[in-house]
Amino acid sequence: MTIRIDELSGAGGKRPTRALVLHPDIRGADNARAPEGALAEGMALARALPGIEVIDGLVVRLPRAHPGHLFGSGKVEELKARIEAEEIELVLVDGPVTPVQQRNLEREWSVKLLDRTGLILEIFADRARTREGVLQVELAALSYQRTRLVRAWTHLERQRGGLGFVGGPGETQIEADRRAIDTQMVRLKRQLEKVARTRELHRAARRKVPFPVVALVGYTNAGKSTLFNRMTGATVLAKDMLFATLDPTMRAVELPGGLEVILSDTVGFISDLPTQLVAAFRATLEEVLEADLIVHVRDIAHPETEAQAQDVETILTELGVAETVPKIEVWNKADLLTPDDALMTVAARRDGVFAASALTGAGLEAVFSAITTALDDERQGAVLELAYDQGRARAWLFAEGLVQSEDPGEAGSELTVHWTARQRRRFEALLGDGAEGSDAAGDGEADDDSGADPAGDDHPA
């Protein structure tokens, strides 16, 4: 990472690092959020990192961003006096900071400085637990660090020579370090490609089963993990903290109506999510792309819930989630609102919106019913011809209650079934040959997943 917080915390990290959070409010900047709300989120991000003691947070209003120091000279001196008086060791700027601005401010204030991207990368590095998560965070951190080598090598000379020797030793060292980072990034990308192929095998196996996949998405701290735990009985970490969980978790769950689904708890989104993280976590977030239904969990009690919802929709669009994927909204934390609140009235009148509380369980019956309805595929009729030695497939059709009639013949039986597209794929997987199953269904179209291993083989879901 660019800056290790434990370097500032003393031996063993026993003494917390005293931090000051600054939110630059630049006049004319396109920002849908109030600066005070953005500062509160920045301070919450800082508190989510272990070993940090947030002393205070300030909204710094600026007519424009100064190219060399971000802040004007007068504001730099004013903040320097406060940093020295309160013995601040780490300054967190809730916004983008260029490498030159970061270097100059660290020199002026004699502190370590992180911008919003660097802080989020630190949090992700602390929370990643799976091999894939660690690789993704490391790749994102290297991509971020590659642009900031100027501050790592300021102790080297940058001489200008003649006769073709334009760069001095400092420039040579930076280029060598950049090449080392590029080599490491290539290695990480290759490892992530292997992880992505393994994840794709798992998805192919799930398609063969296939249980529909329901992906929980939403702004960080919206309550996705709490809802996930209540639906599945799992014990995924759920705390009132930004990015309490990072690595995706998937569980099979049977809804009250009897429908079996695979529920996926994904990493929470946040405004101004670093582009390096969006790229690095694309393999993980592909679970959302494969989902049959997206459940958008919103913290309806948050004062900026609308802006948070818009950020989530923006990231989903960047990921390429098709508009055709059905979505429902769960307005979570409704227990924090009064029954006559205007938002409760809006939720009651809008289709696909359900006010609920994952903590208390209130309103979740309607959510489960909506998920079942959204995944209840239209049924179609088909005529199958099964040989007498295909008794297992025949028994499965009867066990699922799909057979409308059966007409025995000399070589086998002709069965009329009424099934959904998902049940048809399960039947084809049962036969062990997608092409054969498609011909048996009578339409001659091979299923898209015919080349993947059925569930239960070497790559179980």
Summary of the structure (lengths in Angstrom):
residues: 461
radius of gyration: 27.4
end to end distance: 33.3
largest distance: 95.4
contacts: 1406
relative contact order: 0.09
helix: 44%
strand: 19%
